[in-house]
Structure formats: structure tokens, C-alpha cells
Amino acid sequence: MALDLKHHHTSALKHPRCAAPQPRSGSLRVHAVVGGRAQELIESGAVTPIAPKDAAAAMESQGYRLLDIRPQWEREKARVSGSMHVPLFVEDKDNSPITLLKKWVHLGYIGLWTGQLFTMINPTFLQQVEQAVPDKDSKLLVACGEGLRSLMAVAKLHKGGYKNLGWLAGGFTRATDDDFPAVEGSEKLEYATIGGASYYFLKLLLLIQAVGKKT
């Protein structure tokens, strides 16, 4: 199996967007901003890729705990009941002139379309996970919207001493209604990452699809 991840962003400081992995034949390959580190972890078996359709079984039979690393505004839309939450990215609230300029560019370039806030790496991400899960032998299934941010997270967690890590391959956008036993929030898991103008475009497409089925 091969997973190709392409990372599109406007600045190293911006919230990286995840491109959904595409299964192909052959060996597992991960091409992402996280570089060779994530690729090495998955190819060596240090991190186990788990598809959304297999996640519930892995949690029930293998003892994985689901760690949601999405930002708060995505998790509020939809979340797996009982999952832990430690965001890898948090809103950048610095209001210096340079940061305000970056926020303005971000809003015009991608924020209006995606609804994503201007973010920064959570500086206490590892410490927060350690506080929630002090036993580093615990099995953690790390998840985000589309798969890339969770790859970055597992690299950080593995470096921090967690050795029993799973990666939700493709993220919640690949989840279906029956993949998890209970989901909370106003949206489906697969749509929670979508925001801004693209959210209303999605709603329009779903409406057209529903009307098409009826007719």
C-alpha cells in the first residue's frame, strides 16, 4: 500500500492543510512537510496506519485510545464520543503589526474560503498529552481531519517517548457514518474540517445531490 500526501500552504507559520492520502499498490510512501521522519516511522512499523473503518475495532480489541489533535473549532463541529483532545495547532492571537499583516494575507488567500483561523503550533502540545496520558506505553490512535497534521503529531509524540502509536490514515474526512459507534456535534465527521465559503458550497452540492436522487 502506498499513501501520497501533498501539503499545500502559504507560509511555514500557517495552519498546514492536509491532503487526503491516496492508496496505491507497492510500498508505503509518505510525502509531506514532516519529511522523512513520518515516512520512517510508518515504514518501520513504529507507527501503525489504521483506516477509519478499522478504528473502532482497534480501539475495542487492541486498546487504542483516540487522540483528536484538530483545533477546537473543528472538533466542536463533530467529534467521536469519549475521544481525548489536545490540539496540535492553536489560534495565533499575537496582534503585533507583522502578525496582523500575516493574518490579513491569510484571510484573503485561504481563510475566507476554508474558514481556517491563522494558527501556530501549540507550544505545550507534548506536555498536555503527557498530562492526559502519563503512561507512555499507552496505545494512542492519533487523528485529524485529513491525515497530515496527525502525522506531524505522531512524529512529535514518538520523539517524546510514546512508542505505541497509531495514525488514522486519511483522517476523519475518510470516515463514514458507521465507522465510530457514537459521534457528537452538529456535522458529520467527514465534513468537520470544511469551513468558510467552501462549507456553503458543500451544502449546495449535497442539496443538489439529494434533489437529484428524489427526481
C-alpha positions in Angstrom: 0.0 0.0 0.0 1.3 3.5 -0.8 0.0 6.7 0.7 0.9 10.0 -1.0 0.3 13.2 1.0 0.7 16.6 -0.6 0.9 19.6 1.6 -0.2 22.9 0.2 0.3 26.1 2.3 1.2 29.7 2.0 3.7 30.1 4.8 5.5 27.9 7.3 3.7 29.7 10.1 0.3 29.0 8.7 -2.0 26.1 9.6 -1.0 23.3 7.3 -3.8 21.8 5.3 -4.0 18.1 4.9 -4.3 16.4 1.6 -6.1 13.1 1.8 -3.8 10.0 1.3 -4.5 8.1 -1.9 -4.0 4.3 -1.7 -1.8 2.8 -4.4 0.0 -0.5 -4.9 3.5 -1.1 -3.7 5.3 0.0 -0.6 4.1 2.7 1.8 5.3 6.1 0.9 4.5 9.3 2.8 5.4 12.6 1.1 4.7 15.5 3.4 6.1 18.6 5.1 7.1 16.4 8.0 9.7 14.9 5.7 11.4 11.5 6.1 10.7 11.2 9.8 7.0 10.3 9.4 7.8 8.0 6.4 10.4 6.2 8.5 8.0 5.7 11.4 5.3 4.2 9.3 7.5 2.1 7.0 9.4 0.7 10.1 6.1 -0.2 11.8 6.8 2.2 14.7 3.5 3.9 13.8 0.6 1.8 12.7 -1.7 3.2 10.0 -5.3 2.4 10.8 -8.2 3.2 8.4 -11.3 4.9 9.8 -13.3 1.7 9.1 -11.0 -0.3 11.3 -10.6 2.3 14.1 -13.4 1.2 16.3 -12.2 -2.4 16.3 -8.7 -1.3 17.0 -9.9 0.8 20.0 -12.1 -2.1 21.3 -9.8 -5.1 20.8 -6.3 -3.6 20.8 -6.8 -0.9 23.5 -6.1 2.2 21.4 -7.3 5.5 22.8 -8.4 8.0 20.2 -6.4 11.3 20.4 -8.0 14.1 18.4 -5.4 16.8 17.6 -7.6 19.1 15.5 -8.1 22.7 16.5 -11.1 23.4 18.8 -13.3 24.9 16.1 -13.1 21.7 14.0 -13.8 19.5 17.0 -16.8 21.5 18.0 -18.5 20.6 14.7 -18.1 16.9 15.1 -16.1 14.6 17.4 -16.0 10.9 18.4 -17.6 10.5 21.8 -15.1 9.7 24.5 -12.1 10.8 22.5 -9.3 12.8 24.0 -8.5 16.3 22.7 -5.1 18.0 22.6 -4.8 20.5 19.6 -1.6 20.5 17.7 -2.4 23.9 16.3 -4.0 26.8 18.2 -5.1 30.2 17.1 -2.3 32.7 16.8 -3.5 35.6 19.0 -0.5 37.8 18.6 -1.6 41.2 17.5 1.8 42.7 16.5 1.7 44.7 13.2 3.6 41.9 11.3 1.3 39.2 12.6 -1.8 41.3 11.8 -0.5 41.7 8.3 0.1 37.9 8.0 -3.5 37.3 9.3 -4.9 39.7 6.7 -3.0 37.9 3.9 -4.1 34.5 5.3 -7.7 35.6 5.4 -7.7 36.8 1.8 -5.7 33.9 0.5 -7.3 31.0 2.2 -9.3 32.0 5.3 -12.4 33.2 3.6 -12.7 30.0 1.5 -11.8 27.4 4.2 -12.8 29.2 7.4 -9.5 28.4 9.0 -8.1 30.8 11.5 -4.4 31.9 11.4 -2.7 29.4 13.7 0.6 28.4 15.3 2.0 25.2 16.7 0.7 24.5 20.2 3.9 25.1 22.2 2.8 22.8 25.0 1.3 20.0 22.9 3.6 17.3 24.2 3.2 18.4 27.8 -0.6 18.4 27.5 -0.6 14.9 26.1 1.8 13.8 28.9 -0.6 15.3 31.5 -3.6 13.5 30.0 -1.7 10.2 29.3 1.3 9.9 31.6 1.9 6.2 30.7 3.9 6.4 27.5 3.3 2.7 26.8 -0.3 3.6 26.2 -1.7 2.9 22.7 -2.8 6.2 21.1 -4.6 6.5 17.8 -3.8 10.0 16.6 -6.4 11.6 14.3 -7.0 14.9 12.5 -9.3 16.0 9.6 -7.3 14.7 6.6 -4.2 13.0 7.9 -1.3 15.4 7.7 -1.5 17.2 11.0 -1.8 13.8 12.8 1.4 12.7 11.0 3.2 15.7 12.4 1.7 14.9 15.8 2.8 11.2 15.9 6.4 12.3 15.0 6.4 14.7 17.9 4.8 12.1 20.2 7.2 9.3 19.2 10.2 11.7 19.8 8.7 12.5 23.2 8.7 8.8 24.2 5.3 7.4 23.1 6.1 4.1 21.3 2.6 2.5 20.7 1.2 5.0 18.2 -1.5 4.5 15.6 -2.3 7.0 12.8 -5.8 7.4 11.5 -5.0 7.1 7.8 -6.7 9.7 5.7 -8.3 11.3 8.8 -11.9 11.9 9.7 -12.7 13.0 6.1 -12.5 9.3 5.2 -14.9 8.2 7.9 -18.4 7.1 7.1 -21.5 7.2 9.4 -20.9 3.7 10.7 -17.2 3.8 11.4 -17.5 5.1 15.0 -20.2 4.0 17.5 -21.1 7.5 18.7 -20.4 10.9 17.3 -21.3 14.3 18.8 -21.7 17.6 17.2 -23.8 19.3 14.5 -21.9 17.9 11.5 -20.7 14.6 10.2 -17.1 13.8 11.0 -16.2 13.8 7.3 -17.3 17.4 6.9 -16.0 19.0 10.1 -12.8 20.2 8.6 -14.6 22.2 5.9 -15.5 25.8 6.7 -15.9 29.2 5.3 -17.3 29.7 1.8 -16.4 26.1 0.9 -18.8 24.9 3.6 -21.7 26.6 1.9 -20.5 25.3 -1.5 -20.6 21.8 0.0 -24.1 22.3 1.3 -25.2 23.3 -2.1 -23.7 20.2 -3.7 -25.4 18.0 -1.1 -28.7 19.7 -1.7 -28.3 19.2 -5.5 -27.4 15.6 -4.9 -30.4 15.0 -2.7 -32.8 16.6 -5.2 -31.2 14.5 -7.9 -31.9 11.3 -6.0 -35.5 12.2 -5.4 -36.1 13.0 -9.1 
